[in-house]
Amino acid sequence: MVLALPAQLTLSEASACLRQLAQGLSEQSTEVALDASALTRFDSAALAVLLELRRQSLSQGLGFSVLGLPAPLASLAALYGVSDLLGQASAAKR
């Protein structure tokens, strides 16, 4: 099952989004896949949400990957040095 990120994920939405997606972790059995392709408006809080979901997934013994990471967010992750932590299943979309 793939969990989808919303179109907008900024500091204002981060806490609520994290709570909602964290609830979805309990429904996963082996792998958590996050679909980020809908993201059109975001800031560094989106990375914080992704990294926290990764932390929670790994603590539950689940795999973690991000699908469809927008190129600007992938660039931000590279700038912060966290690209490798996101476990992207495919290259950032252009």
TAFEN-V429538 format. One record per helix or strand of 2 or more residues. SS is the DSSP state (H for helix, E for strand). FROM is the first residue (numbers start at 1). LEN is the number of residues. If there is no record, write none. Layout:
ss: [SS | SS]
from: [FROM | FROM]
len: [LEN | LEN]
This chain:
ss: [E | E | H | E | E | H | E | H | H]
from: [2 | 8 | 11 | 31 | 41 | 44 | 63 | 71 | 83]
len: [3 | 2 | 15 | 5 | 2 | 16 | 5 | 10 | 4]
